[in-house]
Amino acid sequence: MNSRVSIFYGLAVTALLASVVVSGTLAVTRLDYVNHVSGAWMALAMDLLDGEFYRPLFDSSGMGGTRFMPLHFVLQAILMKAGLGILASGYMITFVFSIALVAGVYSFLRIHGIDAVSASFAAAACLALETMQFGMVTIRGDMLAAALNIWGVNLFAFYFYRMRKNLLLYAACGLFVLAFAAKITTVFGASSCLLLAMLSGKKDKGLRFAAFTIIPAIVMMLIIHYASEGRALENFIVCSFGGTSMADVLNAPVQMISSSYKFDKPGLFLWLISVGVLFSLPRRSVRELPVIFYFLSLIFLLFIYSANGTTWNHQLDFSIAALVLTVSMASKAGVSKNFISVILAVLCVAGAAGMSQRHKVRDDEAETIYKEIVERVKRQEALVLAEDPMVPVLAGRRPYMLDPFMFRIIAEQYPQARDLLFAKIERKEFSMVVLNLEPDTRFGEFWYSKMHFGPGFYDVLKDNYYRVPAPDLPKVIYVPIMGRGHGH
């Protein structure tokens, strides 16, 4: 690239890194992106510390329901056992594997012939993706799975192209099994490596790779099944595609693009550039790893978006695949290095501006909001029903409701779960109910009937609880109407 482009690119990357450090630190200290999903992850870690590996779908002690694989919350439980706090342990996992993911992108590009400086800048450019920026400042399993996946691909590529040492193959297989243990849909990296071997005429290597990946994965699933006394598999079966209709499947491409436009415009821009590069490649390039990785990432993303409740976090892997395809295959597509550098520099500038804008200084800090709610919950002697499990988690209490979205899916298949919750509300066994949204609005009516808790929830709640005025808090608090039921 020429000197002017190099300077522009360097300044853009510097601005992005500065924005990530400053705004990311601000977001973490204010708990900007820890929400009810993060709360569910942390609740699972708390449950494990208390000796429960996956909750039942429902019972008298609380409501379960998750499609999360265990690696992230197992690691978090180990760190908590070692003395780290629940937030510090979760953020540590996110931070370490965010760095590992960026390093994995750099390694991928180096393996595919990109010089060290260009690979460094391109790896830094992945920080411009809003899905990456969100993932770095929250607590959930996406960064862990993505990092393990890209490093599995890298080790296999190194084994396949350069050093045919069995240790590299076994290490790649191990990382893919761990990636699957972190996120149940992270199988496209291993699938890409298998397809690469098959398309290259190395069927013996492909079959060997498949055996050393699939057999340990099956053994791992059996261990999870027996360690959880069957609860994990029951959760996965009920929650993974519960509530999914044929309309959801057919609408998956629209949902994917719409979600990217709403949550990650830099990612969508990169997708469009990658399509241009892809269609400029010679036909024989279809057998190269960056192209295979790109296509399988896209196929699995569409599959994921056919499931009910899929959102922005799943786009990260495909955006990474689009980035490495664009950079590693640009020369073969006849695209100049300067053009790609300018595109990535613009992406970095947009990412820096976007992150700075989202995390600007403001008064309504999430940390203060949670602190006030948590103090109220700590004072309660009886059960608390919180839509956001982060609230009881930060209060040091076991959340009764693990995930209100999953509860709705469970209740559709097991009406007795809904009956159990509604009976507790009618008997006023909860001393407090904490909701995230105002249920009396039009959107609130939709939310609490179609998304969280499900039909009938708000009706039974308002018949037995009344709202406590709390104008300074974004949470909506209800307490029992005394004189009916048992009361507390």
C-alpha positions in Angstrom: 0.0 0.0 0.0 1.2 3.5 -0.7 2.4 5.8 2.1 -0.8 8.0 2.3 -3.0 4.9 2.6 -0.6 3.5 5.2 -0.8 6.7 7.3 -4.6 6.8 7.0 -4.9 3.2 7.9 -2.5 3.5 10.8 -4.3 6.5 12.2 -7.7 4.8 11.8 -6.5 1.7 13.7 -4.9 3.8 16.4 -8.2 5.7 16.9 -10.1 2.4 17.0 -7.8 0.9 19.6 -8.0 4.1 21.8 -11.8 4.0 21.5 -12.0 0.3 22.4 -9.8 0.8 25.5 -11.5 4.0 26.8 -15.1 3.2 25.9 -14.7 -0.5 26.7 -13.4 0.3 30.2 -16.3 2.7 30.7 -18.8 0.1 29.6 -17.4 -2.6 31.9 -17.3 -0.3 35.0 -20.9 0.8 34.3 -22.2 -2.7 33.5 -23.6 -1.3 30.2 -24.0 -4.7 28.5 -24.6 -7.2 31.2 -28.3 -8.0 31.0 -30.7 -10.8 31.6 -28.7 -13.0 29.2 -25.5 -12.4 31.1 -27.5 -13.0 34.3 -28.5 -16.5 33.0 -24.9 -17.4 32.3 -23.8 -16.2 35.7 -26.8 -18.0 37.4 -25.6 -21.3 35.8 -22.2 -20.7 37.3 -23.7 -20.0 40.7 -25.8 -23.1 40.5 -22.7 -25.2 39.7 -20.9 -23.8 42.7 -23.9 -24.9 44.7 -23.6 -28.4 43.3 -26.3 -28.2 40.6 -25.1 -28.8 37.0 -28.0 -27.6 34.9 -31.4 -27.0 36.4 -34.5 -29.1 35.7 -36.8 -27.4 33.2 -39.1 -26.5 36.2 -39.7 -27.6 39.7 -40.9 -26.1 43.0 -37.5 -24.5 43.6 -37.4 -22.5 40.4 -37.5 -22.4 36.6 -34.7 -23.6 34.4 -34.5 -23.7 30.6 -31.3 -23.0 28.6 -29.6 -23.9 25.4 -26.2 -22.8 26.7 -23.3 -25.3 26.5 -21.4 -25.5 29.8 -17.7 -24.5 29.1 -18.1 -20.8 29.8 -20.0 -21.2 33.1 -17.8 -24.1 34.2 -14.7 -21.9 33.7 -16.5 -19.1 35.6 -17.4 -21.3 38.5 -13.8 -22.5 38.7 -12.6 -18.9 38.8 -15.2 -18.0 41.4 -14.1 -21.0 43.5 -10.5 -19.6 43.3 -11.8 -16.4 44.8 -12.8 -14.1 42.0 -16.1 -12.3 42.2 -19.0 -13.2 39.9 -18.5 -10.1 37.6 -14.7 -10.2 37.7 -14.6 -13.9 36.7 -17.0 -13.4 33.9 -15.3 -10.4 32.5 -11.9 -12.1 32.8 -13.0 -14.9 30.5 -14.4 -12.4 28.0 -11.3 -10.3 28.0 -8.8 -13.2 27.6 -10.7 -14.8 24.7 -11.4 -11.5 23.0 -7.6 -11.1 22.7 -7.3 -14.7 21.6 -9.9 -14.1 18.9 -8.0 -11.1 17.5 -4.7 -13.0 17.6 -6.5 -15.9 15.9 -7.5 -13.6 13.0 -3.9 -12.4 12.7 -2.7 -16.0 12.6 -5.3 -17.0 10.0 -4.1 -14.2 7.7 -0.4 -15.0 8.2 -1.0 -18.7 7.4 -2.7 -17.5 4.1 0.3 -15.4 3.0 -0.6 -11.9 4.3 2.4 -9.9 5.5 2.7 -9.2 9.3 1.8 -5.5 9.1 -1.3 -6.0 6.9 -2.4 -8.9 9.0 -1.9 -6.9 12.2 -4.0 -4.0 10.9 -6.7 -6.3 9.6 -6.9 -8.2 12.9 -7.3 -4.9 14.7 -10.1 -4.0 12.2 -12.2 -6.8 13.6 -12.6 -4.6 16.7 -14.7 -2.2 14.5 -17.5 -4.8 14.3 -20.2 -3.9 16.7 -20.8 -7.6 17.5 -17.2 -7.7 18.6 -17.5 -4.5 20.6 -20.6 -5.8 22.3 -19.1 -9.2 22.9 -16.0 -7.7 24.6 -18.0 -5.9 27.3 -20.5 -8.5 28.2 -20.5 -11.8 29.9 -21.6 -14.7 27.7 -20.1 -17.6 25.8 -19.7 -16.1 22.3 -16.1 -14.8 22.5 -14.9 -18.1 24.1 -16.4 -20.2 21.3 -15.3 -17.9 18.5 -11.7 -17.8 19.7 -11.5 -21.6 20.2 -13.0 -22.1 16.7 -10.6 -19.8 14.8 -7.6 -21.3 16.6 -8.8 -24.8 15.7 -9.0 -23.8 12.1 -5.5 -22.2 12.3 -3.9 -25.3 13.8 -5.6 -27.6 11.2 -4.5 -25.2 8.4 -0.9 -25.3 9.7 -1.0 -29.1 9.8 -2.6 -29.4 6.4 -0.4 -26.8 4.5 2.9 -26.8 6.3 3.7 -29.2 9.2 2.1 -32.6 9.0 2.6 -33.4 12.6 0.0 -35.4 14.4 0.2 -33.2 17.5 -1.1 -30.2 15.5 -4.0 -32.4 14.2 -4.9 -33.6 17.7 -4.7 -30.1 19.1 -7.0 -28.8 16.4 -9.5 -31.5 17.1 -9.3 -30.7 20.9 -10.0 -27.0 20.2 -13.0 -27.8 18.1 -14.5 -30.1 20.8 -14.0 -27.3 23.3 -15.6 -24.8 20.9 -18.6 -27.1 20.7 -18.6 -27.3 24.5 -18.7 -23.5 24.6 -21.5 -23.0 22.0 -23.6 -25.8 20.5 -23.7 -24.2 17.0 -19.9 -23.7 16.7 -19.3 -26.6 14.4 -18.7 -24.8 11.1 -14.9 -24.5 11.7 -14.5 -28.2 12.1 -16.8 -28.7 9.1 -14.7 -26.4 7.0 -11.5 -28.3 7.8 -13.2 -31.6 6.9 -14.5 -30.2 3.6 -11.1 -28.8 2.8 -9.5 -32.2 3.2 -12.2 -33.9 1.1 -12.1 -31.4 -1.7 -8.3 -31.6 -1.8 -8.4 -35.3 -2.3 -7.0 -36.1 1.2 -9.9 -38.3 2.3 -7.7 -40.3 4.7 -6.7 -37.1 6.5 -10.3 -35.9 6.5 -11.7 -39.1 7.9 -8.9 -39.2 10.6 -9.7 -35.6 11.5 -13.4 -36.4 11.7 -12.9 -39.4 13.9 -10.6 -37.5 16.3 -13.2 -34.7 16.5 -16.6 -36.5 16.5 -15.7 -39.3 18.9 -14.4 -37.0 21.7 -17.4 -34.7 21.1 -19.7 -37.7 21.7 -17.8 -38.7 24.8 -18.1 -35.1 26.1 -21.8 -35.0 25.5 -22.2 -38.3 27.4 -20.2 -36.8 30.3 -22.4 -33.7 30.3 -25.5 -35.9 30.1 -24.6 -38.1 33.0 -23.1 -35.3 35.1 -26.3 -33.4 34.8 -28.5 -36.5 35.4 -30.1 -36.0 32.0 -31.1 -32.4 32.6 -28.7 -30.8 30.1 -30.0 -32.9 27.2 -33.6 -32.2 28.2 -32.9 -28.5 28.3 -31.3 -28.5 24.8 -34.1 -30.5 23.2 -36.9 -28.4 24.6 -35.2 -25.0 24.3 -33.0 -25.1 21.1 -35.8 -25.0 18.6 -38.9 -24.7 20.7 -41.4 -22.3 19.3 -39.8 -22.3 15.9 -42.2 -22.4 13.0 -41.7 -22.9 9.2 -42.2 -19.1 8.8 -39.1 -18.6 11.0 -37.1 -20.9 8.8 -38.2 -19.2 5.6 -37.7 -15.7 7.1 -34.1 -16.5 8.4 -32.2 -14.6 5.6 -34.4 -11.5 6.2 -33.9 -11.7 9.9 -30.2 -12.1 9.5 -29.8 -9.0 7.3 -32.3 -7.0 9.4 -30.5 -7.8 12.6 -27.1 -6.9 11.1 -28.5 -3.5 9.9 -29.9 -2.8 13.3 -27.0 -4.0 15.5 -23.9 -4.1 13.3 -23.8 -1.8 10.3 -20.0 -2.1 10.0 -20.5 -5.8 9.8 -23.1 -5.5 7.2 -20.8 -3.2 5.2 -18.1 -5.9 5.4 -20.5 -8.6 4.3 -21.2 -6.6 1.1 -17.5 -6.1 0.4 -16.9 -9.8 0.9 -19.6 -10.7 -1.6 -17.9 -8.5 -4.1 -14.6 -10.2 -3.5 -16.2 -13.6 -3.6 -17.8 -13.1 -7.0 -14.5 -11.8 -8.4 -12.6 -15.0 -7.5 -11.7 -17.6 -10.1 -13.8 -20.8 -9.9 -11.0 -22.9 -8.5 -10.9 -20.8 -5.4 -14.0 -22.5 -4.1 -11.6 -25.2 -2.7 -9.6 -22.8 -0.6 -10.1 -22.6 3.2 -11.1 -19.0 3.4 -13.9 -19.5 0.9 -15.0 -22.8 2.5 -14.9 -21.2 6.0 -17.0 -18.3 4.7 -19.7 -20.4 3.0 -20.1 -22.7 6.0 -20.2 -19.8 8.4 -23.0 -18.3 6.3 -24.9 -21.6 6.1 -24.8 -22.2 9.8 -25.7 -18.6 10.6 -28.9 -18.9 8.4 -29.6 -22.2 10.3 -29.2 -20.4 13.6 -31.5 -17.5 12.5 -34.3 -20.0 11.9 -34.4 -20.6 15.6 -36.8 -18.5 17.7 -35.1 -15.7 19.7 -31.8 -15.5 17.7 -30.1 -12.1 17.9 -27.0 -10.1 17.1 -24.3 -12.1 19.0 -24.5 -15.0 16.5 -23.3 -12.7 13.6 -19.8 -12.4 15.0 -18.4 -15.6 13.5 -19.7 -14.8 10.0 -18.4 -11.3 10.2 -14.9 -12.7 11.1 -15.2 -15.1 8.2 -16.1 -12.2 5.9 -13.1 -10.2 7.1 -10.5 -13.0 6.6 -12.0 -13.8 3.2 -11.8 -10.2 2.0 -8.2 -9.7 3.2 -6.7 -13.1 2.3 -8.4 -13.5 -1.1 -8.3 -9.9 -2.4 -5.2 -10.4 -4.6 -6.7 -13.5 -6.2 -9.9 -11.5 -6.9 -7.9 -8.8 -8.6 -8.7 -6.3 -5.9 -5.8 -3.9 -5.1 -4.2 -3.9 -1.7 -4.8 -0.2 -1.4 -8.5 -0.5 -2.0 -8.9 -3.2 0.8 -6.7 -1.0 3.1 -8.9 2.0 2.5 -12.1 0.0 3.1 -10.8 -1.4 6.4 -9.5 2.0 7.4 -13.0 3.4 6.9 -14.4 0.5 8.8 -12.0 1.3 11.7 -13.1 5.0 11.7 -16.8 4.0 11.8 -16.2 1.5 14.5 -14.3 4.0 16.7 -17.0 6.6 16.2 -19.7 4.2 16.9 -18.2 2.8 20.1 -17.4 6.3 21.5 -20.9 7.4 20.8 -22.5 4.4 22.5 -20.4 4.7 25.6 -20.3 8.4 26.1 -20.5 9.8 29.6 -24.1 10.0 30.9 -26.0 10.1 34.2 -28.1 6.9 34.1 -25.3 4.5 34.7 -26.4 0.9 34.7 -24.1 0.2 37.7 -26.2 2.7 39.8 -29.4 1.3 38.5 -28.5 -2.2 39.4 -27.1 -1.1 42.8 -30.4 0.4 43.9 -32.5 -2.5 42.7 -30.1 -5.0 44.3 -30.3 -3.3 47.6 -34.1 -3.7 47.6 -33.8 -7.3 46.7 -31.3 -8.0 49.5 -33.8 -6.8 52.0 -36.4 -9.3 50.9 -36.8 -12.4 53.1 -39.1 -14.4 50.8 -38.7 -15.3 47.1 -38.2 -12.6 44.5 -39.3 -13.1 40.9 -37.0 -11.1 38.6 -37.3 -10.9 34.9 -33.6 -10.1 34.8 -31.7 -12.8 36.7 -28.8 -10.3 37.0 -30.7 -8.6 39.8 -30.8 -11.6 42.2 -27.4 -12.7 41.0 -25.8 -9.4 42.1 -27.8 -9.6 45.4 -26.1 -13.0 46.0 -29.4 -14.9 45.6 -30.3 -17.8 43.4 -32.6 -16.5 40.7 -36.0 -18.2 40.8 -36.4 -17.6 37.0 -33.3 -18.5 35.0 -34.6 -17.1 31.6 -38.1 -15.7 31.1 -37.8 -16.2 27.3 -37.0 -19.9 27.7 -39.7 -20.2 30.3 -42.3 -19.1 27.7 -41.0 -21.8 25.3 -41.1 -24.4 28.1 -44.6 -23.5 29.1 -45.8 -23.9 25.6 -44.7 -27.5 25.7 -45.3 -28.1 29.4 -48.4 -26.1 30.6 -47.8 -27.4 34.2 -44.7 -25.1 34.3 -47.0 -22.1 33.7 -49.5 -23.4 36.3 -46.7 -23.8 38.9 -45.6 -20.2 38.4 -49.1 -18.7 38.3 -50.0 -20.6 41.5 -47.1 -19.1 43.3 -48.1 -15.6 42.1 -51.7 -16.2 43.3 -50.5 -17.4 46.7 -48.2 -14.4 46.8 -45.1 -16.4 47.5 -43.0 -13.8 45.9 -42.4 -10.8 48.2 -41.4 -8.7 45.1 -41.7 -9.0 41.3 -39.2 -7.0 39.2 -39.9 -6.5 35.5 -37.7 -4.8 32.9 -40.5 -3.0 31.0 -43.7 -1.2 31.6 -46.3 -4.0 31.0 -49.3 -1.6 30.5 -47.9 -0.2 27.2 -48.7 -1.6 23.8 -45.1 -2.9 23.5 -45.3 -4.3 27.1 -48.4 -6.3 26.3 -46.6 -7.8 23.3 -43.4 -8.4 25.3 -45.0 -10.3 28.2 -47.3 -12.4 26.1 -45.1 -13.2 23.0 -41.5 -12.9 24.3 -41.1 -13.2 28.1 -43.2 -15.3 30.5 -46.0 -15.8 28.0 -49.8 -15.4 27.8 -51.7 -14.8 31.0 -48.7 -13.7 33.0 -49.5 -10.1 33.4 -53.2 -10.8 34.0 -52.4 -13.0 37.0 -49.7 -10.6 38.2 -51.9 -7.5 38.3 -54.7 -9.4 40.0 -52.5 -10.2 42.9 -49.7 -7.6 43.0 -49.6 -3.8 42.7 -47.0 -1.6 41.3 -44.7 0.4 43.6 -43.9 3.9 42.4 -40.2 4.1 41.5 -39.8 6.9 39.0 -36.0 7.0 39.3 -35.6 3.3 38.4 -36.1 1.8 34.9 -37.2 -1.5 36.5 -40.9 -2.0 37.3 -41.5 -3.3 40.8 -44.6 -5.1 42.1 -45.4 -6.2 45.6 -48.4 -8.4 46.9 -51.8 -7.0 47.4 -52.5 -7.8 51.0 -55.8 -9.3 52.1 -55.9 -12.0 49.4 -54.1 -15.3 49.4 -51.4 -16.0 52.0 -49.4 -12.8 51.7 -46.0 -12.1 53.3 
